[in-house]
């Protein structure tokens, strides 16, 4: 693929860790404003060259970084503006709720042992007491006086572990007009309870929410499974994909009269992947619940399945045992052979992947995929129509640390494609720079990059947001 070089234009400096970057037009305004949501609970927008506060919900966010030395995957995770926001003033938040800290679903770390069935068939028991925290999805309204106010809660979801809650997790579909919520598999590693493949589990799914449907329920119960939801809420939900480990949202790419749905898959130990699909058949949650009650198999033939936990992108999920003398020969053992077989045909293949170890001179060893966005602008012609993606940090022992920006394309023949690293004018000096997210404007002609100087959410004000320019 063609080598591309870009520059970064700083927009705002010294903010907290940016989790969502997107634009909208405020009611009564005439131009798009860039909105920046931070993991700790702030939402800013750029107005007339100044950084203005739109909303601050830091007191409503769970205490972050309390364990694990400051690293955390909870917080303010999603922000989406209703397609009619200019007129109806509605927007949506997904965040981890203050005061909901629990002990976690397991007392110790988890690693599957292919020789021990007890590790392959764990169940999440005592869910009301054995959980890590509660995530909520809320509808808010921008009042006529300019102050945002919460209107109602759409979902309250109990999560088993701290990690894999999704990021940039709320996005409206231009195809259906519904709000798409992307939920990770619940966390830990290797999906201990196989929540991602269970049709009734909320974890590990991409869910369409009909927010225009009034359920007449303003504060639903805290749940983990679809069948625990009140029927009016069930009726507002459809599942578009399962087999999700953790993904940084979804990007819609218009191609004539259809949309490519582009998503990134955060891997376990081997590989990070980009998926793309056009056709899918969402399954109403009511059908999944009814099939469970009748003890029948639901018709999920058109449901997208990313294959996790049996598959990690293009490979069967593996346990890696280090060969200390020759690390390039590390031993890989299939973790869930039967599940890999069962999902081998029904799963979606990625369009491209990059690896945690890659010695090729024009590639890199990745750490974790943090953003996937479509670029449809003409300002950088070599990238027009491409899928841009970011990795948190190059795996090689380089100092200072650097994130990675790269791109790929969807091939018209449907075959797998390669990717290419995008060269960036390095302006970070000796500072560590992790790439934590990507965003675009409404017509995808501008792309924004969020970076941070630390992996710890408790290291404050180390964030910068850039626009990617020629």
C-alpha positions in Angstrom: 0.0 0.0 0.0 1.1 3.6 -0.6 3.3 5.3 1.9 1.5 8.4 3.3 2.8 11.2 5.5 0.7 13.6 7.5 1.1 16.4 10.0 -0.8 17.1 13.3 -2.4 20.4 14.0 -2.9 20.9 17.8 -6.4 21.9 18.8 -6.4 21.7 22.5 -3.6 20.8 25.1 -3.4 19.7 28.7 -6.8 18.1 28.9 -7.7 14.9 30.6 -7.8 11.6 28.7 -10.0 12.1 25.6 -12.3 9.2 25.0 -14.7 10.6 22.4 -14.1 13.1 19.6 -17.0 14.1 17.4 -18.8 17.2 16.0 -22.3 18.5 16.0 -24.1 21.8 15.4 -25.5 23.4 18.5 -29.1 24.7 18.3 -29.1 28.2 16.9 -25.5 27.8 15.7 -24.3 27.7 12.1 -21.1 25.7 12.2 -20.0 22.4 13.5 -18.2 22.4 16.8 -15.7 19.7 17.9 -16.8 18.0 21.2 -14.3 16.2 23.4 -15.4 13.9 26.2 -12.8 12.9 28.8 -12.6 9.6 30.7 -13.0 11.4 34.0 -16.3 12.9 33.0 -15.9 16.3 31.3 -17.3 17.3 27.9 -15.8 20.3 26.2 -16.4 21.9 22.9 -14.3 24.3 20.8 -16.0 27.6 20.2 -14.4 30.6 18.5 -11.0 29.3 19.3 -11.7 28.8 23.0 -12.3 25.6 25.0 -15.7 25.8 26.6 -17.3 23.4 29.1 -20.5 21.7 27.8 -21.1 19.3 30.7 -19.1 18.1 33.8 -20.3 14.9 35.4 -17.1 14.0 37.3 -19.0 13.6 40.6 -21.2 11.0 38.9 -18.3 8.9 37.6 -16.9 5.9 39.5 -13.6 6.6 41.3 -11.0 5.8 38.6 -7.6 4.3 39.1 -8.1 3.2 42.6 -6.4 -0.1 41.9 -3.9 -1.2 39.4 -1.6 1.8 39.7 -3.9 4.3 37.9 -4.8 2.3 34.9 -8.6 2.0 34.3 -11.1 1.2 31.5 -14.1 2.7 33.2 -15.4 6.2 33.2 -17.2 8.3 30.6 -17.1 6.0 27.7 -19.7 7.2 25.1 -21.2 10.4 23.8 -23.7 10.6 20.9 -25.8 13.4 19.6 -29.3 12.6 18.2 -29.4 13.0 14.4 -32.0 15.7 15.1 -30.1 17.3 17.9 -30.3 20.8 16.3 -34.1 20.6 16.7 -34.8 18.2 19.6 -31.6 19.0 21.7 -31.2 15.3 22.7 -27.8 13.6 23.4 -26.7 10.4 25.0 -24.1 9.3 27.5 -22.6 6.0 28.6 -20.5 6.0 31.8 -19.6 4.0 34.9 -21.6 5.1 37.9 -20.1 6.6 41.1 -20.6 4.5 44.2 -21.2 1.2 42.4 -17.8 -0.4 43.0 -18.0 -4.1 43.8 -15.5 -6.9 44.5 -15.4 -8.3 41.0 -16.8 -11.6 39.6 -13.6 -13.6 40.3 -11.3 -13.5 43.3 -8.2 -14.0 41.2 -7.1 -13.7 37.6 -8.2 -16.0 34.9 -6.4 -18.1 32.3 -8.1 -21.0 30.5 -6.4 -24.4 30.6 -7.3 -26.5 27.6 -6.6 -29.6 29.7 -8.9 -28.6 32.6 -12.7 -28.4 31.7 -13.3 -26.6 35.0 -11.6 -23.5 33.5 -13.5 -23.8 30.2 -17.0 -23.8 31.7 -17.1 -21.1 34.4 -20.3 -19.4 35.3 -20.9 -15.9 36.6 -22.7 -16.7 39.9 -24.1 -14.4 42.6 -24.2 -11.6 40.1 -26.0 -9.1 42.4 -23.0 -9.2 44.8 -20.1 -10.5 42.6 -19.6 -7.7 40.1 -17.1 -4.8 39.6 -19.4 -1.8 38.7 -22.5 -0.6 37.0 -22.6 1.2 33.7 -25.5 3.4 32.6 -26.8 4.7 29.3 -28.7 8.0 29.7 -30.7 10.4 27.5 -30.0 14.1 28.2 -31.5 17.3 26.8 -29.8 20.7 26.2 -32.3 23.1 27.8 -33.2 26.4 26.2 -31.1 28.2 28.8 -28.0 26.3 27.5 -27.8 23.9 30.5 -27.9 20.1 29.9 -30.2 18.1 32.0 -30.8 14.3 32.3 -34.1 13.2 31.0 -34.2 9.4 31.5 -32.0 6.3 31.9 -32.2 3.8 29.1 -30.1 1.0 30.5 -28.3 0.1 33.8 -25.8 -2.7 33.2 -23.9 -4.6 35.9 -20.4 -5.4 34.7 -18.3 -8.4 36.0 -14.8 -6.8 35.7 -13.1 -3.4 35.4 -12.1 -3.7 31.8 -13.7 -4.2 28.3 -16.6 -1.8 28.7 -16.2 -0.3 25.2 -14.9 3.1 24.3 -16.5 5.6 21.9 -19.4 3.2 22.6 -22.4 5.3 21.4 -22.9 6.1 17.8 -26.0 6.8 15.7 -26.5 4.7 12.6 -27.2 6.8 9.5 -28.8 3.7 8.0 -31.4 2.9 10.7 -31.5 6.1 12.7 -30.9 4.0 15.9 -28.4 4.5 18.6 -25.7 1.7 18.5 -24.3 0.7 21.8 -21.1 -1.4 21.7 -20.4 -3.4 24.8 -17.3 -5.4 25.5 -17.3 -8.9 26.8 -17.3 -7.9 30.5 -13.5 -8.0 31.0 -10.8 -10.0 32.7 -9.1 -11.9 29.8 -10.3 -14.7 27.5 -14.0 -14.0 28.4 -14.1 -16.4 31.5 -17.9 -16.9 31.3 -18.2 -16.8 27.5 -20.7 -14.0 27.8 -19.9 -12.8 24.2 -21.5 -15.9 22.6 -24.5 -16.2 24.9 -27.5 -14.7 23.1 -29.1 -13.4 26.3 -26.1 -11.7 27.7 -25.8 -7.9 27.1 -22.0 -8.2 27.3 -20.1 -8.8 24.1 -22.7 -7.4 21.8 -23.5 -4.5 19.4 -27.0 -3.3 20.3 -29.3 -1.1 18.3 -31.5 1.1 20.6 -34.7 2.8 19.3 -34.4 5.9 21.4 -37.5 7.4 19.7 -39.6 4.7 21.2 -41.0 5.8 24.6 -40.8 2.9 27.0 -42.4 4.9 29.8 -39.6 3.7 32.1 -37.3 6.4 33.3 -35.0 4.3 35.6 -34.9 0.6 34.6 -33.5 -2.1 36.9 -29.9 -3.0 36.9 -29.4 -6.1 34.8 -26.8 -8.3 33.0 -29.1 -10.3 30.7 -31.8 -9.2 28.1 -34.5 -11.4 29.7 -34.1 -9.4 33.0 -35.2 -6.2 31.2 -38.9 -5.0 31.4 -40.8 -5.9 28.2 -41.1 -2.3 26.9 -37.3 -1.9 27.0 -36.8 -5.3 25.3 -39.1 -4.1 22.5 -36.8 -1.1 21.9 -33.6 -3.2 21.4 -32.2 -5.3 18.6 -28.9 -7.2 18.5 -26.8 -6.6 15.4 -23.6 -8.5 16.3 -22.2 -10.8 19.0 -18.8 -12.4 19.7 -17.3 -9.0 20.7 -14.2 -8.8 22.9 -13.8 -5.1 23.0 -14.2 -2.5 20.3 -13.7 1.3 20.0 -17.1 2.0 18.5 -18.4 1.7 14.9 -17.8 3.9 11.9 -20.3 4.1 9.0 -18.9 4.5 5.5 -21.4 5.4 2.7 -20.8 3.8 -0.6 -23.5 4.9 -3.1 -26.8 3.7 -1.5 -25.3 1.4 1.1 -23.2 1.6 4.2 -20.1 -0.3 5.2 -20.0 -0.8 8.9 -16.3 -0.6 10.0 -15.3 -1.8 13.5 -12.0 -2.6 15.3 -11.5 -5.7 17.4 -9.1 -5.3 20.4 -7.2 -8.6 20.6 -6.0 -10.8 23.5 -2.4 -11.8 23.0 -1.8 -12.1 19.3 -3.5 -9.7 17.0 -5.7 -6.6 16.5 -8.2 -6.7 13.6 -10.5 -4.5 11.5 -13.8 -5.8 10.4 -16.2 -4.4 7.8 -19.7 -5.6 6.8 -22.6 -4.3 4.7 -25.5 -6.8 5.1 -26.7 -7.9 8.5 -30.0 -9.0 10.0 -30.6 -7.5 13.5 -32.4 -9.8 15.8 -35.1 -8.3 18.1 -34.3 -8.9 21.7 -37.9 -10.1 22.2 -37.2 -13.0 19.8 -34.1 -14.0 21.7 -36.1 -14.0 25.0 -39.0 -15.9 23.6 -36.7 -18.5 22.1 -35.1 -19.0 25.5 -38.5 -19.4 27.2 -39.6 -21.9 24.6 -36.2 -23.7 24.8 -35.8 -23.3 21.0 -33.0 -22.0 18.9 -33.5 -18.5 17.6 -33.0 -17.8 13.9 -29.7 -15.8 14.0 -28.5 -16.6 10.5 -28.2 -12.9 9.6 -26.5 -11.9 12.9 -22.9 -10.7 12.6 -20.6 -12.9 14.8 -17.0 -11.7 15.3 -16.1 -15.2 16.7 -14.8 -14.3 20.1 -14.0 -16.1 22.4 -13.2 -19.0 20.1 -11.4 -16.7 17.6 -9.1 -13.7 18.1 -9.5 -12.0 14.7 -8.2 -14.4 12.1 -6.7 -17.0 14.6 -8.2 -19.4 17.1 -7.8 -17.9 20.5 -4.5 -19.0 21.9 -2.6 -19.3 25.2 0.9 -18.0 24.7 3.9 -19.6 26.5 7.1 -17.7 26.2 10.2 -19.2 24.8 12.7 -17.1 26.7 15.7 -17.8 24.5 13.9 -17.4 21.2 10.8 -15.2 21.7 10.0 -15.4 18.0 9.1 -19.0 18.6 6.7 -18.5 21.5 4.4 -21.5 21.8 0.8 -20.9 21.0 -1.9 -23.4 22.2 -5.5 -23.2 21.2 -7.5 -22.1 24.3 -11.0 -23.1 23.2 -10.7 -25.7 20.4 -14.4 -26.8 20.5 -15.6 -23.2 20.4 -13.3 -22.3 17.6 -14.7 -25.2 15.6 -18.3 -24.3 16.4 -17.9 -20.7 15.3 -15.5 -21.3 12.4 -18.2 -21.0 9.7 -20.6 -18.5 11.1 -18.0 -15.9 12.1 -17.0 -12.8 10.1 -13.5 -12.6 8.7 -11.5 -9.4 9.4 -10.5 -7.3 6.4 -7.1 -6.8 7.8 -5.1 -7.5 11.0 -1.9 -6.4 12.6 0.1 -8.3 15.1 1.6 -7.9 18.6 4.9 -9.2 17.2 5.9 -8.3 13.6 9.5 -8.0 12.5 8.8 -6.7 9.0 10.5 -3.4 8.5 7.3 -1.6 7.3 5.1 -2.9 10.0 5.0 -2.7 13.8 4.1 -4.7 16.9 0.8 -3.5 18.3 -0.5 -3.1 21.8 -4.2 -2.3 21.6 -6.5 -0.9 19.0 -7.9 2.4 20.2 -9.8 4.0 17.3 -11.3 3.3 13.8 -12.7 6.0 11.6 -13.5 6.5 7.9 -11.9 9.4 6.0 -13.9 10.7 3.0 -12.2 14.1 2.6 -10.0 15.3 -0.3 -7.5 17.2 1.8 -5.3 14.1 2.0 -6.0 12.5 -1.4 -4.0 9.3 -0.7 -6.3 8.5 2.2 -9.7 9.4 0.6 -12.0 6.4 1.2 -9.7 4.8 3.7 -10.2 3.3 7.1 -7.9 5.0 9.6 -7.0 3.3 12.8 -4.8 3.9 15.9 -2.9 1.7 18.2 -2.1 2.7 21.8 1.6 2.3 21.6 4.2 0.6 19.4 5.3 -2.6 21.1 9.0 -2.3 20.3 11.2 -1.2 23.2 11.3 2.4 21.9 11.8 5.4 24.2 9.9 7.6 24.3 6.7 5.7 23.7 4.8 6.4 20.5 1.3 5.5 19.4 0.7 4.4 15.8 -1.6 5.7 13.1 -2.3 3.5 10.1 -4.8 2.9 7.3 -6.4 0.2 5.2 -9.2 -0.1 2.7 -12.1 -2.4 2.0 -11.4 -4.3 -1.2 -14.2 -4.4 -3.8 -13.5 -8.1 -4.4 -14.1 -8.9 -0.7 -10.7 -10.3 -0.1 -8.4 -9.5 2.8 -6.3 -6.4 2.5 -3.0 -5.2 3.9 -2.4 -2.0 5.9 0.2 0.7 5.9 1.6 2.8 8.7 1.1 6.5 8.2 4.2 8.6 8.9 3.7 11.6 11.2 5.9 14.6 11.8 7.0 13.9 15.4 6.5 16.9 17.5 6.4 15.3 20.9 10.1 15.5 21.8 11.0 13.3 24.8 7.4 13.0 26.0 5.6 9.6 25.9 2.6 9.8 23.6 -0.1 7.2 23.6 -2.7 7.4 20.8 -6.1 6.9 22.7 -8.7 7.6 20.0 -9.9 8.9 16.7 -12.9 11.0 15.7 -14.4 12.7 12.6 -16.7 15.5 11.7 -20.2 14.9 10.4 -19.2 14.3 6.7 -16.0 12.5 7.6 -13.8 15.0 5.8 -11.8 15.8 8.9 -10.1 13.4 11.3 -9.1 14.1 14.9 -6.5 12.3 17.0 -6.6 12.1 20.8 -3.3 11.5 22.5 -2.1 11.1 26.1 1.2 11.3 27.9 0.5 8.4 30.3 -1.4 5.1 30.5 -2.8 6.2 33.9 -6.1 8.0 34.1 -4.9 9.5 37.5 -2.0 11.4 35.7 -4.1 14.4 34.9 -4.0 17.0 32.1 -1.6 15.2 29.8 -3.9 15.0 26.8 -3.8 16.7 23.4 -6.3 16.6 20.6 -5.0 17.2 17.0 -6.5 17.4 13.6 -4.7 15.2 11.1 -3.7 17.4 8.2 -1.6 17.1 5.0 
